[in-house]
Amino acid sequence: MMNADEYEAAFHGITLPATAELFPGTVVSDVPAFINNSISLLRTVSNPRQTDVIRYRLDRLLELTSQSPGEAHQPV
């Protein structure tokens, strides 16, 4: 399980889309702001019920950004 600093390092220097569909019906309209807000929440929130969801979405975004441009973005 990654912590806030590890997520920050993972997203540093990679090309991010402006928007991303994490799952059907779950669209991030401002990816950089989503990442910044999510990392800030990981640093301040200690409730696993909240942090697990944040990590799940950040993991999905990392997965999508690591796919080649021609690959289909299918939810896992």
N, C-alpha and C positions, 0 to 999 in steps of 0.2 A: 504494500500500500504506500503510495507516494505522499510526501508531505508538501506543503505550500512551496518551499524552496525548490524542491525537485520538479514540480510542475512549472514553476517560473523558468527554470533552466531548460526544461524540455521544449517550451514554446519560444524560447529566445532564439532569434536568428532564422526562424522558419517563415516561409511565405504563408500568410494567413488569408483566407477568403474574406470578403466583406460580410457575407452571410453564410450560414451553414444550416442544413437540415440534419439534425442529429438523429432523429427518428421520424417516422410519419407523424406530422402534427406538432413536432417540436422543432421550431425554427429559431435560430439565433440570428437576429437582424443586425447586430453590431458585434462581431467576433472579438475584436480587441477589448472592448468594454466588458464583454462577458467574461473573458479570461481574467482581466484585472479584478472585477468584482468577485469572481469565484475564488481567486487566490486570497483576496482580502478576507472573505468569509472563512476560508479554511484556517486562517491565522487567528481569527477571533472567536469562532464558534467551536464549542467542545462537545456538543451533542452529536453522537454518532448517527442518529436518525437524519440529521441535517447534512453532516459532512459526507456520509455515504452517497447521497444523491449528487452532491457537488462533484465528488470524485468520479462517479459513474459518467456524468456528462463531460467532464474534462477528459476522461479516458476515451470516450467516444470521439470527441473532437480531435484528439491526438491520432486516433485510428484513421479518421477521415483525411487529415492533413498528410498522413504518411502514404496514402494510396496514390497510385499513379493517376494522372489526369484522366485517362481513358477508362479507368475502372468504375464500375457502378458502385454507388454509395448505398449499400444495403444495410439495414439495421441488423445487429447481432442479437 
